[in-house]
Amino acid sequence: MEANGDTEEPPLPLALSSFQISEEFGFLLPEPLTDLPAPYGPWMDIARDLPQLIGSHQLRSRVHQMPELSTQPLRGREELHLAHLVLSFITMGYVWQEGEEGTVQVLPRNLAVPFWEVSQALGLPPILSHADFVLANWRRKDPRGPLEIENLDTIISLPGGESLRGFILVTLLVEKAAVPGIKAITQALGAMLQCDEETLHSALEELAGAIQAMRAALRRMHDYVDPEVFYSVIRIFLSGWKDNPAMPHGLIYEGVSPEPLAFSGGSAAQSSVLHAFDELLGIRHRPDCAAFLHRMRHYMPPAHRAFVERVRGASLRQRVVASGDARLRAAFNRCVSALAELRSYHIAIVTKYIAMAATRARARRGQPGPAAGTAPSALEAQGTGGSHDF
């Protein structure tokens, strides 16, 4: 089992390829594999049938019958990422099959050991994260077609139907919209080295435009994701076993650790994009939020985390102020304003899909009928990653 995880720091200006970042796809895994080698058929068979197995309450019994497969034959980053995607989805389904009232305390060895080994090889935690859910979980229907939602599908799914597909793919398109901004980071850092204010201004304009495009892409969430389905069906499968009242003691990974381990669930804060933009622009968050965001960096692929860390300390703000160039200052301010607007819009999305949906779910729990009590309640006051800002 091997991975291409070289994160040795290159000299500035930064080369995106040194951090496993694509010029075309950014932090997305370029054209992910959709199938593992034949020996891993038992994993793929279960993963491809997850919504049905969970809905029929048969997943846990299928996992118990699954052979414990060696991870040694897995080769390269693409195979490892697909294995991690498959095992993380199976794990989330296994843990949450019976809802928050029917969780398990132990992840069985035949799932826990290979999941742990693949996670160690990739430098990722053994839980579903943004790197699996979005970055590595996409394919084109027509291989020659465009990267548009009509021509995209997920590789592995969970309960939630078209709303889950929409949630994943709209998030993917937000990541894709960020690509010019990611490239603008390297242009800006190079321009600072060369004291080239014209190129720096152009890079900042490009960054502001990319952030605005991300907001436009995020707006499509309303078209593709039903708030009730997201809150009542999808959200629990993104929930982790850290800071979660439904699993206060964590989860024992059999064959890995005799003590329970605690990991946060999936969160938009695990995306490297906004972390990199924050570091370039010198954005500072209040202490509790900053601590949460810093913890989320450990859920990023190590090469992406290394890129974010390398951008830190760029002193762009000081350079812009010291330049005395009003045009440069205006471009910098446009970037900051666009980032603030994007975050505000994300909060509005969260309010609609979590806060308002939680209010409706609480109201239903007070009423008789089959719909009462179906929505999970353990994380009503916080996000799946454990943040009280969702």
C-alpha positions as CSV (number, residue, x, y, z in Angstrom):
1,M,0.0,0.0,0.0
2,E,1.5,3.3,-1.1
3,A,0.5,6.9,-1.4
4,N,2.0,9.9,-3.2
5,G,2.1,12.2,-0.1
6,D,5.2,14.3,-0.7
7,T,4.6,17.6,1.0
8,E,8.2,18.9,1.1
9,E,8.1,22.7,1.0
10,P,9.1,24.0,-2.5
11,P,10.6,27.4,-2.9
12,L,8.3,30.3,-3.6
13,P,6.4,30.9,-5.8
14,L,4.4,27.9,-4.9
15,A,3.8,25.2,-7.5
16,L,0.3,23.8,-7.1
17,S,1.3,20.3,-8.3
18,S,3.7,20.1,-5.3
19,F,0.7,20.1,-3.1
20,Q,-1.5,17.7,-5.0
21,I,-3.5,20.6,-6.3
22,S,-4.7,20.5,-9.9
23,E,-4.5,23.5,-12.3
24,E,-7.9,22.4,-13.7
25,F,-9.7,21.0,-10.7
26,G,-8.1,22.7,-7.7
27,F,-8.5,20.7,-4.5
28,L,-10.8,18.2,-6.2
29,L,-9.3,14.8,-7.0
30,P,-8.9,14.9,-10.8
31,E,-11.1,12.3,-12.5
32,P,-11.4,9.9,-9.5
33,L,-11.4,6.1,-10.0
34,T,-14.9,4.6,-9.8
35,D,-13.9,1.0,-9.2
36,L,-11.3,-0.9,-7.1
37,P,-9.4,-4.0,-8.3
38,A,-11.3,-7.3,-8.3
39,P,-10.2,-8.5,-4.8
40,Y,-12.1,-5.5,-3.3
41,G,-15.4,-6.6,-4.8
42,P,-16.9,-7.3,-1.4
43,W,-16.4,-3.6,-0.4
44,M,-17.7,-2.2,-3.7
45,D,-20.8,-4.5,-3.7
46,I,-21.8,-3.2,-0.3
47,A,-20.9,0.4,-1.0
48,R,-23.0,0.5,-4.2
49,D,-26.0,-0.8,-2.4
50,L,-25.8,1.4,0.7
51,P,-29.1,3.3,0.5
52,Q,-31.1,0.0,0.1
53,L,-29.1,-1.9,2.7
54,I,-29.6,0.9,5.2
55,G,-33.2,1.3,4.4
56,S,-33.9,-2.4,4.9
57,H,-31.7,-2.5,8.1
58,Q,-29.5,-5.1,6.5
59,L,-26.2,-3.2,6.3
60,R,-24.8,-4.3,9.7
61,S,-25.4,-8.0,8.9
62,R,-23.8,-7.6,5.5
63,V,-20.7,-6.0,7.1
64,H,-20.5,-8.8,9.6
65,Q,-20.3,-11.3,6.7
66,M,-17.6,-9.2,4.9
67,P,-14.1,-10.7,4.6
68,E,-11.3,-8.8,6.2
69,L,-9.3,-7.8,3.2
70,S,-5.6,-6.8,3.1
71,T,-4.9,-3.2,2.1
72,Q,-1.4,-4.0,0.9
73,P,-2.3,-4.5,-2.8
74,L,-3.8,-1.0,-3.0
75,R,-1.5,1.2,-5.2
76,G,-1.4,4.9,-5.7
77,R,-3.3,7.9,-4.4
78,E,-6.4,7.2,-6.6
79,E,-6.9,3.7,-5.4
80,L,-6.4,4.7,-1.8
81,H,-8.8,7.6,-2.0
82,L,-11.5,5.4,-3.5
83,A,-10.9,2.8,-0.8
84,H,-11.2,5.5,1.9
85,L,-14.4,6.8,0.3
86,V,-15.9,3.4,0.2
87,L,-14.9,2.4,3.7
88,S,-16.0,5.8,5.2
89,F,-19.4,5.6,3.6
90,I,-19.9,2.0,4.8
91,T,-18.7,3.1,8.3
92,M,-21.2,5.9,8.5
93,G,-24.0,3.6,7.3
94,Y,-23.0,1.0,9.9
95,V,-22.9,3.4,12.8
96,W,-26.1,5.3,12.0
97,Q,-28.2,2.5,10.4
98,E,-30.7,2.6,13.3
99,G,-30.6,6.3,13.9
100,E,-29.2,8.1,16.9
101,E,-31.1,5.9,19.3
102,G,-29.5,2.7,17.9
103,T,-25.8,3.5,17.6
104,V,-23.1,1.0,18.1
105,Q,-20.1,1.1,20.4
106,V,-17.7,-1.0,18.3
107,L,-16.8,-0.9,14.6
108,P,-16.0,-4.5,13.7
109,R,-12.5,-5.5,12.9
110,N,-13.1,-6.5,9.2
111,L,-14.1,-2.9,8.6
112,A,-12.1,-1.0,11.2
113,V,-8.6,-2.4,10.4
114,P,-8.6,-1.8,6.7
115,F,-10.2,1.6,7.2
116,W,-7.5,2.6,9.7
117,E,-4.7,1.4,7.4
118,V,-6.0,3.3,4.4
119,S,-6.5,6.4,6.6
120,Q,-2.9,6.1,7.8
121,A,-1.6,5.8,4.3
122,L,-3.5,8.9,3.2
123,G,-3.0,10.9,6.4
124,L,-6.7,11.2,6.9
125,P,-8.9,10.4,9.9
126,P,-10.9,7.1,9.8
127,I,-14.2,8.8,9.3
128,L,-16.1,10.4,6.4
129,S,-14.8,13.9,5.7
130,H,-15.1,16.5,3.0
131,A,-12.1,14.9,1.2
132,D,-14.2,11.8,0.7
133,F,-17.7,13.1,0.5
134,V,-17.0,15.8,-2.1
135,L,-13.4,15.9,-3.4
136,A,-13.2,12.2,-4.4
137,N,-16.8,11.3,-4.9
138,W,-17.6,12.4,-8.4
139,R,-17.7,11.2,-12.0
140,R,-18.9,12.4,-15.4
141,K,-21.8,10.6,-17.0
142,D,-20.3,11.4,-20.4
143,P,-16.5,11.2,-20.0
144,R,-16.2,13.9,-22.7
145,G,-18.9,16.1,-21.4
146,P,-18.7,19.3,-19.3
147,L,-18.2,19.5,-15.5
148,E,-21.8,20.6,-15.0
149,I,-24.4,19.2,-12.6
150,E,-26.4,17.6,-15.4
151,N,-23.4,15.6,-16.5
152,L,-22.2,14.7,-13.0
153,D,-23.0,11.9,-10.5
154,T,-21.6,10.6,-7.3
155,I,-19.6,7.4,-7.1
156,I,-21.0,6.2,-3.7
157,S,-24.2,7.3,-2.1
158,L,-26.2,7.2,1.1
159,P,-29.9,7.7,1.9
160,G,-31.2,11.0,0.6
161,G,-31.8,10.3,-3.0
162,E,-31.6,13.4,-5.3
163,S,-31.2,15.8,-2.4
164,L,-28.0,14.0,-1.4
165,R,-26.7,13.9,-4.9
166,G,-27.5,17.7,-5.2
167,F,-25.8,18.5,-1.9
168,I,-22.6,16.7,-2.9
169,L,-22.5,18.0,-6.5
170,V,-23.4,21.7,-5.7
171,T,-20.6,21.6,-3.1
172,L,-18.3,20.2,-5.8
173,L,-19.2,23.0,-8.1
174,V,-18.4,25.5,-5.4
175,E,-14.9,23.9,-5.1
176,K,-14.6,24.1,-8.9
177,A,-15.5,27.7,-9.0
178,A,-12.7,28.4,-6.5
179,V,-10.0,27.2,-8.9
180,P,-9.1,30.6,-10.4
181,G,-8.8,31.9,-6.9
182,I,-6.5,29.1,-5.9
183,K,-4.2,29.9,-8.9
184,A,-4.5,33.6,-8.0
185,I,-2.9,32.8,-4.6
186,T,0.3,31.6,-6.3
187,Q,0.2,34.6,-8.7
188,A,-0.1,37.0,-5.8
189,L,2.7,35.4,-3.8
190,G,5.0,35.4,-6.9
191,A,4.1,39.1,-7.6
192,M,5.0,40.0,-4.0
193,L,8.4,38.4,-4.4
194,Q,9.0,40.3,-7.6
195,C,7.5,43.5,-6.2
196,D,5.2,43.5,-9.2
197,E,2.2,45.5,-8.2
198,E,0.4,45.2,-11.6
199,T,0.4,41.4,-11.4
200,L,-0.6,41.5,-7.8
201,H,-3.6,43.7,-8.6
202,S,-4.6,41.3,-11.4
203,A,-4.3,38.4,-9.0
204,L,-6.5,40.1,-6.4
205,E,-9.1,40.9,-9.0
206,E,-9.1,37.2,-10.1
207,L,-9.5,36.1,-6.5
208,A,-12.4,38.4,-5.9
209,G,-14.1,37.1,-9.0
210,A,-13.6,33.5,-7.9
211,I,-15.1,34.1,-4.5
212,Q,-18.1,35.7,-6.2
213,A,-18.4,32.7,-8.5
214,M,-18.4,30.4,-5.5
215,R,-21.3,32.2,-4.0
216,A,-23.2,31.9,-7.3
217,A,-22.5,28.2,-7.3
218,L,-23.7,27.8,-3.7
219,R,-27.0,29.5,-4.6
220,R,-27.9,26.4,-6.6
221,M,-28.3,24.5,-3.3
222,H,-31.9,25.8,-3.2
223,D,-32.6,24.2,-6.5
224,Y,-31.3,20.7,-5.8
225,V,-31.6,20.0,-2.0
226,D,-34.8,19.7,-0.1
227,P,-34.3,21.1,3.5
228,E,-36.5,18.5,5.1
229,V,-34.7,15.6,3.4
230,F,-31.3,17.1,4.3
231,Y,-32.2,17.6,8.0
232,S,-34.3,14.5,8.6
233,V,-32.4,11.9,6.4
234,I,-29.0,13.1,5.2
235,R,-27.5,15.0,8.1
236,I,-27.2,12.1,10.5
237,F,-24.9,10.2,8.1
238,L,-22.5,13.2,8.2
239,S,-22.4,13.1,12.0
240,G,-19.3,12.0,13.8
241,W,-18.5,10.7,17.3
242,K,-16.8,13.7,18.8
243,D,-18.9,16.3,20.6
244,N,-22.0,14.4,19.7
245,P,-24.5,13.6,22.6
246,A,-25.7,10.5,20.6
247,M,-22.2,9.0,20.9
248,P,-20.7,10.6,24.0
249,H,-18.0,8.0,24.4
250,G,-16.8,7.8,20.8
251,L,-16.3,4.6,18.9
252,I,-14.0,1.6,19.4
253,Y,-12.2,0.6,16.2
254,E,-11.8,-3.2,16.9
255,G,-8.3,-4.4,16.2
256,V,-7.0,-0.8,16.2
257,S,-7.5,0.5,19.7
258,P,-9.1,-0.9,22.8
259,E,-10.2,2.6,23.8
260,P,-12.9,4.5,22.0
261,L,-11.7,7.1,19.5
262,A,-13.5,10.4,18.8
263,F,-13.6,12.1,15.4
264,S,-15.7,15.0,14.1
265,G,-18.2,14.6,11.3
266,G,-18.1,16.1,7.9
267,S,-18.1,19.9,7.7
268,A,-17.7,22.7,5.1
269,A,-14.9,23.9,7.4
270,Q,-12.8,20.9,6.2
271,S,-12.6,22.5,2.7
272,S,-9.1,23.9,2.2
273,V,-10.4,26.7,-0.1
274,L,-11.5,29.2,2.5
275,H,-8.6,28.4,4.8
276,A,-6.2,29.3,2.0
277,F,-8.1,32.5,1.2
278,D,-8.1,33.5,4.9
279,E,-4.4,33.0,5.2
280,L,-3.6,35.0,2.1
281,L,-5.8,37.9,3.2
282,G,-4.8,37.8,6.8
283,I,-8.4,37.1,8.1
284,R,-8.6,36.4,11.8
285,H,-11.5,34.7,13.5
286,R,-12.7,35.0,17.2
287,P,-10.8,32.5,19.4
288,D,-13.4,29.7,19.6
289,C,-14.1,29.8,15.9
290,A,-10.4,29.9,15.1
291,A,-9.8,26.8,17.3
292,F,-12.5,24.9,15.6
293,L,-11.2,25.8,12.1
294,H,-7.7,24.8,13.1
295,R,-8.9,21.4,14.3
296,M,-10.7,20.9,11.0
297,R,-7.4,21.2,9.1
298,H,-6.5,17.7,10.4
299,Y,-9.4,16.4,8.3
300,M,-7.8,17.7,5.1
301,P,-5.4,15.7,2.9
302,P,-1.9,16.5,4.3
303,A,-0.7,18.0,1.1
304,H,-3.6,20.5,1.0
305,R,-3.1,21.3,4.7
306,A,0.6,22.0,3.9
307,F,-0.4,24.4,1.2
308,V,-2.6,26.3,3.6
309,E,0.2,26.5,6.1
310,R,2.6,27.7,3.4
311,V,0.3,30.6,2.5
312,R,0.1,31.6,6.1
313,G,2.3,34.6,7.0
314,A,2.3,36.0,3.4
315,S,1.9,39.5,4.8
316,L,-0.2,40.5,1.9
317,R,-2.2,43.0,3.8
318,Q,0.9,44.8,5.0
319,R,2.3,44.9,1.5
320,V,-0.9,46.4,0.1
321,V,-1.0,49.1,2.9
322,A,2.7,49.9,2.5
323,S,2.3,50.3,-1.3
324,G,0.1,53.3,-1.0
325,D,-1.6,52.2,-4.2
326,A,-5.3,53.1,-3.9
327,R,-6.1,50.7,-6.8
328,L,-4.3,47.8,-5.0
329,R,-6.1,48.6,-1.7
330,A,-9.5,48.6,-3.5
331,A,-8.8,45.2,-5.0
332,F,-7.8,43.8,-1.7
333,N,-10.9,45.2,-0.1
334,R,-13.0,43.6,-2.8
335,C,-11.6,40.2,-1.9
336,V,-12.4,40.7,1.8
337,S,-15.9,41.9,1.0
338,A,-16.6,39.0,-1.3
339,L,-15.3,36.6,1.3
340,A,-17.6,38.2,4.0
341,E,-20.5,38.0,1.6
342,L,-19.8,34.3,0.8
343,R,-19.7,33.5,4.5
344,S,-22.9,35.4,5.2
345,Y,-24.6,33.5,2.4
346,H,-23.4,30.2,3.8
347,I,-24.9,31.2,7.2
348,A,-28.2,31.9,5.4
349,I,-28.0,28.4,3.8
350,V,-27.3,26.8,7.2
351,T,-30.2,28.7,8.8
352,K,-32.5,27.3,6.2
353,Y,-31.3,23.7,6.1
354,I,-30.4,23.3,9.8
355,A,-31.8,25.9,12.2
356,M,-35.2,26.4,10.6
357,A,-35.5,22.7,9.9
358,A,-34.6,21.9,13.5
359,T,-37.4,24.2,14.7
360,R,-39.9,22.4,12.5
361,A,-38.6,19.1,13.7
362,R,-39.1,20.1,17.3
363,A,-42.6,21.2,16.6
364,R,-43.4,17.9,14.9
365,R,-42.1,16.0,17.9
366,G,-44.8,17.6,20.0
367,Q,-47.5,16.4,17.7
368,P,-49.0,12.9,17.3
369,G,-48.6,11.0,14.0
370,P,-46.1,9.0,12.0
371,A,-43.8,12.0,11.2
372,A,-43.3,12.8,14.9
373,G,-39.9,12.0,16.3
374,T,-38.3,10.9,13.0
375,A,-35.7,13.6,12.7
376,P,-32.5,13.2,14.7
377,S,-32.2,15.7,17.6
378,A,-28.7,15.2,19.1
379,L,-27.1,17.8,17.0
380,E,-29.9,20.4,16.8
381,A,-27.7,23.1,18.4
382,Q,-24.6,22.5,16.4
383,G,-23.1,21.3,13.1
384,T,-22.0,17.8,12.1
385,G,-18.4,18.9,12.6
386,G,-19.1,19.9,16.2
387,S,-19.2,23.7,15.7
388,H,-22.0,25.7,17.3
389,D,-21.8,27.9,14.2
390,F,-22.7,24.8,12.2
